[in-house]
């Protein structure tokens, strides 16, 4: 706007103007600005981000981790881990379960005689000479 008050234009989303200001100010990356008329900058939560002025944070996609709130860098979850979205790190598949996908928490409990340590995508059969009474724990040696 002009100093005489003419030419007033509203700020666009992700920008704000203070009273008596003659220009709009960009919201910082990693933050969102819900109002165009107040200097309220709110930090994005872990697993969300902004990399340009915005009035909302963008959620990280399922199957990916977004380690930074000020960048759109997405790290794909590896086999044995998963993300349901809006996560800054991938979660390990729980011990005693198999996890078929990296983009959801779809687990299947291991059958008797099988084991799966935390972070493993599949259940494996217990080795010869051992028994596996608990799929989430280490195998036990058979007594001779």
C-alpha positions as CSV (number, residue, x, y, z in Angstrom):
1,X,0.0,0.0,0.0
2,X,0.9,3.6,-0.3
3,X,1.8,5.7,2.7
4,X,-1.5,7.6,2.3
5,X,-3.4,4.4,2.7
6,X,-4.4,3.9,-0.9
7,X,-3.6,0.8,-2.9
8,X,-4.1,-1.6,0.0
9,X,-3.7,-5.2,-1.1
10,X,-4.2,-8.2,1.2
11,X,-1.2,-10.5,1.7
12,X,-1.4,-13.9,0.2
13,X,-1.3,-17.1,2.2
14,X,2.1,-17.6,3.9
15,X,2.7,-13.9,4.1
16,X,1.6,-11.4,6.7
17,X,1.6,-7.6,7.3
18,X,1.7,-5.8,10.5
19,X,-0.3,-2.6,11.2
20,X,1.1,0.4,9.4
21,X,3.3,-1.9,7.3
22,X,3.7,-1.1,3.6
23,X,4.7,-4.6,2.5
24,X,4.0,-8.3,3.2
25,X,6.5,-10.4,5.1
26,X,7.2,-14.0,4.1
27,X,6.7,-16.7,6.7
28,X,10.0,-18.5,7.4
29,X,10.6,-22.0,6.0
30,X,9.9,-24.7,8.6
31,X,7.0,-22.5,9.9
32,X,3.5,-21.7,8.9
33,X,1.6,-18.5,9.2
34,X,-2.1,-19.0,9.7
35,X,-3.0,-15.3,9.6
36,X,-2.2,-12.7,7.0
37,X,-2.7,-9.9,9.5
38,X,-0.5,-11.1,12.4
39,X,3.2,-12.0,12.7
40,X,2.3,-15.4,14.1
41,X,4.8,-18.0,12.9
42,X,4.2,-21.6,14.1
43,X,6.9,-24.3,13.8
44,X,5.9,-27.3,11.7
45,X,5.6,-30.5,13.7
46,X,8.2,-33.3,13.1
47,X,7.0,-35.2,10.0
48,X,5.7,-32.1,8.3
49,X,7.5,-29.3,6.5
50,X,7.4,-26.1,4.5
51,X,10.0,-25.1,2.0
52,X,8.4,-21.9,0.9
53,X,6.1,-19.4,2.6
54,X,2.9,-21.2,3.6
55,X,-0.2,-21.0,5.8
56,X,0.0,-24.8,6.5
57,X,2.7,-27.4,6.9
58,X,2.8,-30.3,4.4
59,X,2.5,-33.8,5.8
60,X,5.2,-36.3,4.8
61,X,3.8,-39.1,2.6
62,X,3.2,-42.6,3.9
63,X,6.2,-44.9,3.2
64,X,8.6,-41.9,3.7
65,X,10.3,-40.1,6.5
66,X,10.8,-36.3,6.4
67,X,13.7,-35.6,8.7
68,X,13.6,-31.8,8.3
69,X,10.8,-29.3,8.8
70,X,12.3,-26.8,6.4
71,X,12.9,-29.0,3.4
72,X,10.8,-31.4,1.2
73,X,13.5,-34.1,1.4
74,X,11.8,-37.5,1.7
75,X,13.7,-40.6,2.7
76,X,12.0,-43.9,1.6
77,X,11.5,-46.4,4.4
78,X,13.4,-49.6,3.9
79,X,12.1,-53.1,4.2
80,X,11.4,-53.9,7.9
81,X,10.4,-50.3,8.6
82,X,7.2,-48.3,7.8
83,X,5.7,-44.9,8.0
84,X,1.9,-44.2,8.0
85,X,2.6,-40.5,7.0
86,X,3.6,-37.4,9.0
87,X,6.6,-39.1,10.4
88,X,10.2,-37.7,10.7
89,X,11.7,-41.2,10.9
90,X,10.5,-44.6,9.8
91,X,9.3,-47.0,12.5
92,X,10.7,-50.5,12.9
93,X,8.4,-53.4,12.3
94,X,7.7,-54.8,15.8
95,X,9.4,-58.0,17.0
96,X,7.4,-61.1,16.4
97,X,5.6,-59.7,13.4
98,X,6.2,-59.4,9.6
99,X,5.5,-56.1,7.8
100,X,4.6,-56.5,4.2
101,X,4.6,-52.8,3.3
102,X,6.6,-49.7,4.1
103,X,3.6,-47.4,3.8
104,X,1.2,-48.8,6.4
105,X,1.2,-50.6,9.7
106,X,-0.2,-53.9,8.3
107,X,1.4,-56.6,10.4
108,X,1.0,-60.3,10.6
109,X,2.1,-62.2,13.8
110,X,4.7,-64.9,13.2
111,X,3.4,-68.4,13.4
112,X,4.7,-70.8,16.1
113,X,8.2,-71.9,15.3
114,X,9.1,-68.7,13.5
115,X,10.8,-65.6,14.8
116,X,11.2,-62.0,13.7
117,X,13.4,-59.5,15.5
118,X,12.4,-55.8,15.6
119,X,13.0,-54.2,12.2
120,X,12.6,-57.4,10.2
121,X,10.1,-57.5,7.4
122,X,9.6,-61.3,7.5
123,X,9.2,-64.1,9.9
124,X,11.9,-66.8,9.6
125,X,11.8,-70.4,10.7
126,X,13.6,-71.3,13.9
127,X,17.0,-72.8,13.2
128,X,17.6,-76.6,13.7
129,X,18.7,-77.3,17.2
130,X,16.7,-74.4,18.6
131,X,13.1,-73.8,19.6
132,X,11.3,-70.5,19.4
133,X,8.4,-70.4,21.9
134,X,8.1,-66.6,21.5
135,X,8.4,-65.1,18.0
136,X,9.6,-61.8,19.5
137,X,12.5,-63.3,21.4
138,X,15.8,-65.0,20.5
139,X,15.8,-68.8,19.8
140,X,16.5,-71.1,22.7
141,X,18.9,-74.0,22.3
142,X,17.3,-77.5,22.6
143,X,18.5,-79.5,25.5
144,X,20.4,-82.7,24.6
